């Protein structure tokens, strides 16, 4: 449980450090991508913290990032 709290605090610090600059520069696409990546990283870290086995994370990440690629316009 303490691991989850530590992970949450670290991710909140990262969010509070990065997001205000993106908002000031009005980088909407970057904010969306940032939160998608943060959500993926946070979820995977919590799963590891609670000893839940996650297999083939690269395929999961690839599947989740395909829509982002379409948003980005490549």
N, CA, C and O of each residue as an XYZ file, in Angstrom:
296
protein
N       0.822     -1.195      0.000
C       0.000      0.000      0.000
C       0.867      1.260      0.000
O       0.540      2.259     -0.640
N       1.965      1.188      0.724
C       2.878      2.324      0.783
C       3.525      2.569     -0.578
O       3.795      3.710     -0.953
N       3.772      1.478     -1.315
C       4.323      1.619     -2.668
C       3.369      2.398     -3.566
O       3.792      3.265     -4.331
N       2.080      2.084     -3.468
C       1.082      2.765     -4.296
C       1.024      4.252     -3.954
O       0.874      5.091     -4.842
N       1.140      4.572     -2.688
C       1.136      5.973     -2.271
C       2.358      6.701     -2.825
O       2.249      7.827     -3.310
N       3.511      6.058     -2.752
C       4.734      6.647     -3.291
C       4.653      6.870     -4.789
O       5.064      7.915     -5.293
N       4.121      5.886     -5.498
C       3.957      6.004     -6.951
C       3.014      7.152     -7.283
O       3.277      7.937     -8.194
N       1.919      7.246     -6.544
C       0.946      8.314     -6.774
C       1.572      9.685     -6.554
O       1.364     10.601     -7.350
N       2.333      9.826     -5.482
C       2.979     11.109     -5.186
C       3.963     11.485     -6.290
O       4.003     12.635     -6.727
N       4.750     10.524     -6.734
C       5.723     10.798     -7.800
C       5.023     11.229     -9.087
O       5.448     12.186     -9.735
N       3.956     10.528     -9.458
C       3.246     10.886    -10.681
C       2.569     12.248    -10.558
O       2.519     13.003    -11.529
N       2.048     12.567     -9.377
C       1.444     13.887     -9.184
C       2.480     14.998     -9.294
O       2.203     16.056     -9.857
N       3.670     14.757     -8.757
C       4.746     15.747     -8.875
C       5.095     15.975    -10.344
O       5.261     17.114    -10.782
N       5.204     14.884    -11.097
C       5.510     15.004    -12.530
C       4.418     15.803    -13.241
O       4.712     16.681    -14.052
N       3.168     15.496    -12.937
C       2.049     16.199    -13.577
C       2.083     17.686    -13.239
O       1.950     18.529    -14.127
N       2.261     18.012    -11.955
C       2.262     19.420    -11.548
C       3.476     20.184    -12.073
O       3.443     21.412    -12.150
N       4.533     19.483    -12.430
C       5.702     20.150    -13.003
C       5.545     20.386    -14.506
O       6.021     21.397    -15.023
N       4.894     19.482    -15.201
C       4.848     19.536    -16.665
C       3.615     20.232    -17.237
O       3.721     20.976    -18.212
N       2.463     19.999    -16.648
C       1.210     20.460    -17.247
C       1.069     21.984    -17.288
O       0.618     22.505    -18.308
N       1.426     22.720    -16.247
C       1.244     24.181    -16.332
C       1.958     24.821    -17.528
O       1.411     25.726    -18.159
N       3.152     24.369    -17.839
C       3.868     24.903    -19.002
C       3.160     24.587    -20.308
O       3.109     25.419    -21.214
N       2.615     23.380    -20.400
C       1.882     22.999    -21.609
C       0.596     23.810    -21.749
O       0.202     24.182    -22.854
N      -0.050     24.079    -20.621
C      -1.281     24.874    -20.659
C      -0.971     26.308    -21.081
O      -1.694     26.887    -21.891
N       0.101     26.879    -20.536
C       0.476     28.257    -20.895
C       0.776     28.386    -22.382
O       0.439     29.392    -23.007
N       1.408     27.366    -22.944
C       1.760     27.394    -24.369
C       0.612     26.922    -25.260
O       0.733     26.898    -26.485
N      -0.510     26.544    -24.628
C      -1.703     26.068    -25.340
C      -1.384     24.886    -26.248
O      -1.787     24.858    -27.411
N      -0.665     23.922    -25.713
C      -0.270     22.711    -26.444
C      -1.290     21.601    -26.163
O      -1.013     20.678    -25.396
N      -2.450     21.694    -26.777
C      -3.544     20.770    -26.497
C      -3.194     19.332    -26.854
O      -3.438     18.423    -26.060
N      -2.632     19.113    -28.025
C      -2.283     17.752    -28.442
C      -1.247     17.142    -27.507
O      -1.332     15.966    -27.153
N      -0.275     17.946    -27.113
C       0.767     17.450    -26.218
C       0.201     17.099    -24.850
O       0.641     16.137    -24.220
N      -0.777     17.879    -24.388
C      -1.418     17.593    -23.098
C      -2.149     16.261    -23.167
O      -2.065     15.455    -22.240
N      -2.862     16.025    -24.257
C      -3.596     14.762    -24.419
C      -2.624     13.588    -24.422
O      -2.835     12.602    -23.717
N      -1.565     13.692    -25.210
C      -0.571     12.617    -25.283
C       0.096     12.426    -23.929
O       0.318     11.293    -23.502
N       0.415     13.518    -23.256
C       1.046     13.450    -21.939
C       0.178     12.662    -20.963
O       0.671     11.774    -20.267
N      -1.119     12.986    -20.911
C      -1.991     12.298    -19.969
C      -2.218     10.835    -20.348
O      -2.382      9.988    -19.470
N      -2.228     10.535    -21.624
C      -2.346      9.133    -22.040
C      -1.122      8.349    -21.578
O      -1.249      7.260    -21.018
N       0.059      8.906    -21.814
C       1.286      8.223    -21.402
C       1.404      8.133    -19.882
O       1.849      7.114    -19.353
N       1.010      9.186    -19.187
C       1.036      9.165    -17.721
C       0.078      8.093    -17.200
O       0.414      7.358    -16.271
N      -1.105      8.003    -17.794
C      -2.080      7.001    -17.355
C      -1.553      5.585    -17.578
O      -1.720      4.714    -16.723
N      -0.921      5.359    -18.718
C      -0.346      4.040    -19.000
C       0.757      3.724    -18.001
O       0.785      2.639    -17.421
N       1.660      4.669    -17.803
C       2.763      4.457    -16.867
C       2.289      4.256    -15.445
O       2.795      3.392    -14.730
N       1.319      5.052    -15.034
C       0.777      4.947    -13.674
C       0.117      3.584    -13.462
O       0.336      2.927    -12.445
N      -0.688      3.176    -14.432
C      -1.371      1.883    -14.324
C      -0.376      0.732    -14.256
O      -0.506     -0.149    -13.407
N       0.608      0.733    -15.136
C       1.599     -0.346    -15.134
C       2.403     -0.365    -13.839
O       2.700     -1.435    -13.308
N       2.754      0.811    -13.331
C       3.491      0.866    -12.071
C       2.660      0.362    -10.904
O       3.183     -0.324    -10.026
N       1.377      0.688    -10.878
C       0.520      0.175     -9.808
C       0.373     -1.342     -9.895
O       0.376     -2.029     -8.874
N       0.245     -1.860    -11.106
C       0.146     -3.309    -11.261
C       1.405     -4.001    -10.745
O       1.320     -5.038    -10.087
N       2.554     -3.439    -11.035
C       3.812     -4.005    -10.540
C       3.885     -3.880     -9.020
O       4.342     -4.801     -8.344
N       3.437     -2.745     -8.480
C       3.480     -2.524     -7.030
C       2.609     -3.529     -6.282
O       2.942     -3.930     -5.167
N       1.502     -3.935     -6.887
C       0.608     -4.900     -6.251
C       0.893     -6.336     -6.687
O       0.070     -7.224     -6.463
N       2.043     -6.569     -7.302
C       2.485     -7.898     -7.735
C       1.496     -8.588     -8.671
O       1.295     -9.800     -8.595
N       0.892     -7.816     -9.535
C       0.003     -8.378    -10.547
C       0.830     -8.566    -11.810
O       1.469     -7.631    -12.293
N       0.810     -9.774    -12.332
C       1.623    -10.102    -13.495
C       1.031     -9.459    -14.747
O      -0.153     -9.617    -15.045
N       1.868     -8.740    -15.463
C       1.456     -8.097    -16.708
C       2.342     -8.653    -17.811
O       3.559     -8.470    -17.796
N       1.722     -9.330    -18.762
C       2.503     -9.913    -19.848
C       2.349     -9.080    -21.111
O       1.304     -8.474    -21.351
N       3.377     -9.060    -21.888
C       3.409     -8.388    -23.191
C       2.983     -6.925    -23.097
O       2.102     -6.474    -23.829
N       3.614     -6.200    -22.196
C       3.251     -4.796    -22.027
C       3.540     -3.977    -23.277
O       2.856     -2.989    -23.543
N       4.540     -4.377    -24.040
C       4.830     -3.612    -25.259
C       3.681     -3.686    -26.253
O       3.419     -2.706    -26.951
N       2.991     -4.812    -26.338
C       1.852     -4.935    -27.245
C       0.671     -4.101    -26.747
O      -0.055     -3.503    -27.541
N       0.487     -4.068    -25.432
C      -0.589     -3.258    -24.856
C      -0.325     -1.783    -25.130
O      -1.228     -1.050    -25.536
N       0.906     -1.351    -24.909
C       1.257      0.049    -25.136
C       1.100      0.402    -26.611
O       0.588      1.471    -26.945
N       1.534     -0.480    -27.482
C       1.397     -0.241    -28.923
C      -0.071     -0.105    -29.311
O      -0.426      0.766    -30.105
N      -0.927     -0.964    -28.756
C      -2.347     -0.922    -29.053
C      -2.963      0.399    -28.569
O      -3.799      0.988    -29.253
N      -2.543      0.851    -27.390
C      -3.100      2.079    -26.837
C      -2.596      3.330    -27.552
O      -3.291      4.346    -27.576
N      -1.412      3.272    -28.127
C      -0.838      4.453    -28.762
C      -1.229      4.622    -30.230
O      -0.984      5.681    -30.808
N      -1.828      3.610    -30.838
C      -2.257      3.739    -32.230
C      -3.242      4.903    -32.420
O      -3.082      5.672    -33.368
N      -4.258      5.060    -31.550
C      -5.147      6.223    -31.710
C      -4.414      7.554    -31.540
O      -4.765      8.543    -32.182
N      -3.410      7.578    -30.687
C      -2.636      8.804    -30.485
C      -1.897      9.164    -31.768
O      -1.774     10.338    -32.118
N      -1.412      8.151    -32.457
C      -0.719      8.384    -33.726
C      -1.661      9.036    -34.739
O      -1.251      9.904    -35.509
N      -2.921      8.612    -34.730
C      -3.900      9.208    -35.642
C      -4.181     10.659    -35.253
O      -4.323     11.521    -36.120
N      -4.262     10.927    -33.947
C      -4.486     12.295    -33.468
C      -3.308     13.174    -33.855
O      -3.485     14.315    -34.284
N      -2.111     12.639    -33.700
C      -0.894     13.405    -33.958
C      -0.774     13.780    -35.429
O      -0.175     14.799    -35.773
N      -1.349     12.945    -36.293
C      -1.398     13.294    -37.702
C      -0.298     12.709    -38.562
O       0.041     13.286    -39.595
N       0.271     11.576    -38.164
C       1.327     10.972    -38.985
C       0.739      9.961    -39.923
O       1.468      9.342    -40.698
